[in-house]
Amino acid sequence: MSASLLHQGADVVPLTRNGLVADAVEADGFITRGESSLGVVRGKVYGSLPKKVEPFDYVILATQPPEVEDAAEQHAGHLREGGAMVVLQNGLCELRVADRIGAHRVIGAVVAWGASMIEPGVFERTSAGGFTVGRLDGTVDPVLADLALHLEAVGPTETTQNLLGARWSKLAINCAISALGTVAGDRLGVLMRRRFVRRLALEVMSEVTAVAHAEGIALEKVSGTLDLDWLELTEAERKAKLGSAGLLAKHSLLLAVGTRYRRLRSSMLRAIERGRPPAVDFLNGEVVARGERHGMATPINAALQREVHAIAAGKRRSSMETLERIFRETR
C-alpha cells in the first residue's frame, strides 16, 4: 500500500517495528512483484514517527488484529481535526477501535486483494482487487470519499452504507480461507481442489452467516458477486447422502474461487511462522463467542479455533492430514 500511494505522489510516512524492512527499503526501495507490479518504488520506512510531523489526514492501521487496538490508541493523537483511522484488519475490528477512540474517527476498509512479503523490502501481490470503505453509521462524507479516491492507487475502491454487512461477509470468507489455510499449511489453490476442504469451507461460512443473521446483519455480496446467503448450506444439503444440484453449484463456485486466488496464503499462518500470535480469536473465535450469546452452536469454527491455537503453541503441525482429521472428527 505504501509503495502504491507513494507511486501516485501521496505524502506517506510508513512505520514498521521490523528494522530489517526499514534497512532494506532504505537501501533498495520498495521492490514490488506480482499482480500490477510497480517495480521498484523509492521511499523511506520509519521505526518511529519523526519528531516534527504534521497531523495526518489518515492513519492506516496495517497491523495484525491482536495489535490493532493498541496501535489505534497510540497514534490517535497524530490525526488532524476531522481525520480518520482506517481499519484494514479482517474480523470486526472497527468496533474495537471505535471503543478506544470514538466511532466518528473510524473508517473501515474491507480488503479484496492479497499480498505477501517475500523477504524484507520485497512485496509480492498475489491477487488483484481493491477496497470497500465505509463508516459504522453508514454515512458517506467528504472524508470517506477522499480516502476512496486515494485508495484507487492500490485498486478499485467503492463506498458502502452497510460496512458491517460487507465486513461480516468478508469475515465468513476469512474464517474459512485463513483458518483452513493455517491448519493445512498450503495455498488456496491447493486447498480448494480437495472436496472435503470445500465442504469444510461451506460449513464454516454457513455458521458465520447464521450468526450474522442472528445479529441482525444484512450481508453484502463479496466483490459484488459472492453471495453468502446463497452459499449457506440448506438443511437438505447438510443431510444429502449423494449430493444435489445446489451442492454441486456451490462446490463449483469454490473451485473457481480457488483457481482465481490460487496463490493466496493465510496471513495467520505467516504470523505463526514469524512467532506472532495468530488472529484466530478475531475471526473464528469472534463467531464462536457471538454464537454462544445467541445460543447457537458453531462446531466447525470452534474446532478450527482450537487447532490453530494448538499449531501456534507447537502442539500440532500444519498439514493436509491434520485438516482431514478435523473433517473426520466433525462429521
N, C-alpha and C positions, 0 to 999 in steps of 0.2 A: 504493500500500500504506500509506504514511504517513497519507494522508487517511482511509482506511477504518479503520485502527486507532485514530487519534485520535477519529474519529466515535463509536467504541464505548467510548471512555473509557480506552484504554490509555495508559501513560506512554511516549511515543516521543520519541527525540532524533534527528531526521533530519539526516544530514550530506551536504553537497554540495561539490564543488570549483568549482561554477558560481555565481559571485556574483550573476549576473542572476536565477537561480532564487531564491536566498535573499532578494534585494531584492523580487522580485515577490510571494512568499508573505508577507513581512513587511507589504507594503502592502495586498494584496487577499485573502490566504488561499490555500489550495489550491482552484483552480477546476476542478471535475471535470465531464466531459461524457460522453455516450455511454451504453453499457450500464449500467443500475442507477446512474445518476448520483447523487451525493450533493449536488450543487450546490456551494456554497462551504463549505469546512471551515476554520475558523480554526486557525492553528498557527504554528510557527516552524521555520525551517530554519537550521542552523548551518554555518559554514565550517570549524569545528574544534570538538572537544569542549569544553564548559565546563570551567574549571579544577577546580571542585569538582563531581564527579559520582559517584554511587553505582555500584558494579559492576552490570552488566546481566545479566538472565536470558538474553537472546538478543542476538547481534549478527547482523543480517540483511544479508548481502552482496548488494548490488544493483548491482554494477559490471558492466562488460563482462568476459568471460572473461580477456582478457590482463592484467587488473589484479587479479584475484581473490586470487591467492596473496599478493601484497604487502599487499593490504588486510586479509586474514585475519591475517597475521603482525603487522601494525602495531597491530591492535585486540584481539588475543587477551588482552592484559593487562587489558582492561576487562571481561572476563567474570567473573561471580561463581563461586565454587566450585560445580561441577556444572552450570554454564551451558553453552550450546552456540552454535557458529557455524552459521548457517542459510544453506546454499548454494542460491541460486536459478538460477545460471548453467546454460545449456544446455551439452552436452558431458559430460565425465566429471570435472568439477571437484571433486567430493567427494574423489576420490582424491588430487588435487593438494594440496588444503587439508589433508587428513589427514596428508600427508607433512610439512607445515610445523608443525602444531600438535597432532597426535595424533588418531587416528580416534575416540576416546571423546568428543571435544569437537565432533564434526561431525554435523550433521543435513542431509540433502538434502531439498529441496522442489522437486518437479517441477511446473512451472507449466503450467496448461492454459487460460490466457486471454491476451489481448493488450491492449496499450495503447501510446499514443504521447504524447509531449509536443509539443503543437501550437506552443506558444511558452512562454517561461519562466513557470512557475506555472500553466499551463493544460494539463490532462491529459485525454486522451480515451481511454476504454476502448473498444476496438474489437471485443471478443468476450467473452461470458460464460464462466464456468468457475472452477475453484478450484485445489487443490493435491493432490498425493500426497506425503506426507512419510515418511521412514524413515531408519534408520541403516545403515551399511555392514555391520554384523554381524547385521542382521535383528531385533534386539531392539526391543520396543515397551515403553518405560519411561515413568514418570510425566512426565519432562521432555518427551518426544516427544508424549505425549497432551495435555499442557498447551499446547504450541505449536499443535497441531492445533485446539484449542479457540479460541485467539486468532485463527488464520488464517481461521476461519469468518466473521470480519468482512469478509473480502475475497471469499470464495467457498467452495463446498462443499469440505471437506478430509477426506481419508481417509489412514489409515496403511497402510504396507506392510511386509512382512517380506522383500521382494525389491526393495530400492531399485535395485540395478544392473539388474535386469530392466526396471523402469519407466524408468530413465534411458536404457538402450540403445534402448528403443522410441521414446522421445522424440527421441533422437539421430537415429534414422532419419528421423523426420518433419522435424526441423530441417535435416538435411543436404540434404533435398530443397527444402523451402519457403524456407529462408533463402538458400541459395546460388542457387537458380533466381530468386528474387525480386531478389537483388542484381544478377545478370547481366542480367536482363530490365528491371529498374528499374520494376516495377509491382506492384500489389497481388495477393493470392492469387486473388480472383475473376476477374480478367482472365487470369491465367496458366492456371488450370485449364479455361478454355474452349477452349484450344488442345490438340488431340490430341497433337501432338509433345511438348508440355510435360508432359502427363500420362505419356507413355511415358518421358521422361527421369526423372520423379519415381519411377516404378515401378522403373526400373533403379538409381537411386541407393539407394532403400530396400532393394532386393534385395541389393545389395552390402553394405550395413550389416548386414542380417540374417544374411548368410552369415558375415561376420567375427564377429558376436556369437556365433553357434553355435560357431565355432572357438575362441572364448574361454570356452566352457562356460556361456554365459548363457542362462537360461530367460526368454524375453521375456514381458513383461506386456502386456495389451491397453491401448491408449491410451484414457483416459477410460472404461475398461471395455468399449469396443465395437470399437475399431480394432485388428484382429488383424494384426500384421506378418508372422507366419508364413504367414498366408493370402495376404497381399498379395505375398509374394515370388514373382517370376516363375519358373515351371517351365521346364525345358529346352524342352518342346514349345511353350510360349507365346513363348519367346525366338525360336524359329525359324519360328513361324507366319507364312505369307505373307498370308493373308486374315483373320487374327484367329480368335477362338474364343469360346465361351460364357464361359470363365473370364476371358479378357482383357476382354470386354465388361463383365462384372460389376465387375472391378477399375477400369476406366475410369469406370464409372458411380459407383462409390463416391468416387473422387477428385473427380469433378464435383460430387457432393453436398457434399463437404467444402469445396470451393472456394466453393460457394454459401453455405454456413453461415458460413464465416470470410472472406467476400469482401473485407472491409476490412483484413485483416491485411497488414502491411507488414514487410519484412525489417529486423530490428534491425541486421544487418551493413551494409545499405545506409544506414541512418541514421547509423551510426558513420562510414562513409566520408564522408558529406555533412558531418559535423562535424569532419573532419580527424583522426579517430581510427583506429587500426589495426583492421581487421575481425577477427572471431573465427574465420575460416575454418579456421585451423590447429587449433583446438579442436573443430571439427565435422568437416568433410570430411577435414581433414588428420589428425585422430586415427584415422579409419577407414583411411586410406591407410597410415599408419605401422603400425598394428596388423595390417593385412592383409599387409604386407611381412614381418612377423615370422612369419606362418603360411604364407608363400609363396603368398599369394593376390593376384591382380590386382584392382584396383578402378579401372578406367579412367575411369568417368564421374565419380566423386568426385575423382579426380586432375585431370581436365580442368577441373572447376568450381573446384577449389582454385587452379589456375594462373590461371584467368580472373579470379577475384575479386581476386587479388593484382595482376594487370595493371590492373584498374579502379582499385584503391586507389592505384596508382602513377601514374595518369593516362595510361597507355599505351593504354587502351581506354575505351569509354564504355558505360554500361548501356543496353541496348535489346533489343527482341524480336528484331531482326535478328542481334545478337550471339549470342543463345541459339540461334537457328536454325542459325547457322554451327557451333556446338558440336555440335548434333544431327547435322548432316551429317558432321562430321569423326569422330564416334564410331560411325558405322554400321559 
